[in-house]
Amino acid sequence: MNLDFQLESDLASCIPKNFYTQLPQPLSTPKAIFTLYGRNALHGISLQIIKYWPQKREILVPSYSCGDEIESLIKAGFTSITYPVHSNLEIDPHDLERCITSKTSAILITHYFGFPQSNTSQIKKLCEANNLFLIEDCAQALGGKLNDQPLGTFGHASIFSLRKFLPIPHGGALLINSPEIPPPQFQPPSNQASSFDLFLYLGMLQNLFPPSTPISDIYSSVGASLPSQHGPRLSKEGGYKLSISNIAKFLVSRISFSDIAAVRRKRFLLLLELFNCYYPNLIIKSVLEKNVVPLNFPILVYNSSKVADIGYQKGLKHIQPFWSYLHKYVKWNKYKDARNLKSKILAISLNHDFSSSQLDTFLEILSHSK
Ligand SMILES: Cc1ncc(COP(=O)(O)O)c(C=O)c1O
């Protein structure tokens, strides 16, 4: 089967130049650079920092991590130095301070599940005092604010993963807030790369391919073999250099982020009420500040993979063991809190409403899995 549609080039003439004005601050500006994924943005900013300070190759990264973000820094030439993330998902600036050496050039911090790191301003001061670049990983925090200041404007640079919040097949962004760092260059994806991603995305939406299905299996399921230019989800060399596609820009120009944010907040508050009633001890984030746009509703269970498996057998699709894979970039024995979070966090999707029978099933499963 040939997946090489011409949609990408055909759409080029239909995209408004200011397609990003629908996005929240700080991305509704011509300064924002749009990339195929968030990891492309991280790779691009890393290359620029390494060019700026070729002798300083260390970057501090959070222990609680998915691995893809660390891989993109390492592929750009950084050495990652891990710092602890505590069981409340917060970062302690003193831990960061202990990790800084004469080779450190940057610190990466992550705003998990849409919730701002409460010590962001202190961390920024620490970076200023030590002449380090601060990169905010806002992959999970689109449209959020901390004390009325948009997330992504504290750091010298920030990255975003639009596709986690918006119904688009791919999409990331890079914002550079420091005049010292020149913008990296990205190139548009081929027709083949973007139509393959669209195909993959629609297949996932229709449950044709569960999220962890290997990409080669998906290709062979439609009688196609893996092409050479399929984009960075596979982290192939060259993939990191790709910008956002016309397909994603076209969709972004037609989406209302404020409507999406309002629905996510509403669903989060409903779940918060429910869990406060039945399982208050499983709640991780018990307050939703007015400026927070949650990615999902995370809870702590004894074994998230096991609970998710039971849920899947009973037809529940809205739950996911979050980042349970112990990737190779962190020494897990040394970071017990992060390891614990890896095995215990179950993320409830805010992309869909639960029916009342699905909620009953879920509560029943939780009652057996303490
Ligand atoms: C914290 C964090 N950073 C970076 C990324 C990479 O974003 P993307 O998948 O758009 O490359 C992810 C994605 O899972 C993430 O959760």
The ligand as a Tripos MOL2 file, in Angstrom:
@<TRIPOS>MOLECULE
LIG
   16    16     1     0     0
SMALL
NO_CHARGES

@<TRIPOS>ATOM
      1 C1          7.9560   15.8870   29.7270 C.3       1 LIG1
      2 C2          8.0800   15.5830   28.2680 C.ar      1 LIG1
      3 N1          9.0430   16.1850   27.5660 N.ar      1 LIG1
      4 C3          9.1810   15.9970   26.2400 C.ar      1 LIG1
      5 C4          8.3430   15.1340   25.5590 C.ar      1 LIG1
      6 C5          8.5070   14.9470   24.0830 C.3       1 LIG1
      7 O1          7.3900   15.4710   23.4060 O.3       1 LIG1
      8 P1          7.0250   14.8670   21.9830 P.3       1 LIG1
      9 O2          6.4090   13.5330   22.2070 O.co2     1 LIG1
     10 O3          6.0870   15.8660   21.3590 O.co2     1 LIG1
     11 O4          8.2970   14.7550   21.2470 O.co2     1 LIG1
     12 C6          7.3540   14.4630   26.2490 C.ar      1 LIG1
     13 C7          6.4930   13.5120   25.5430 C.2       1 LIG1
     14 O5          6.1130   12.4910   25.9940 O.2       1 LIG1
     15 C8          7.1820   14.7100   27.6340 C.ar      1 LIG1
     16 O6          6.1990   14.1330   28.3430 O.3       1 LIG1
@<TRIPOS>BOND
     1     1     2 1
     2     2     3 ar
     3     2    15 ar
     4     3     4 ar
     5     4     5 ar
     6     5     6 1
     7     5    12 ar
     8     6     7 1
     9     7     8 1
    10     8     9 2
    11     8    10 1
    12     8    11 1
    13    12    13 1
    14    12    15 ar
    15    13    14 2
    16    15    16 1
@<TRIPOS>SUBSTRUCTURE
     1 LIG1         1 GROUP 0 **** ****
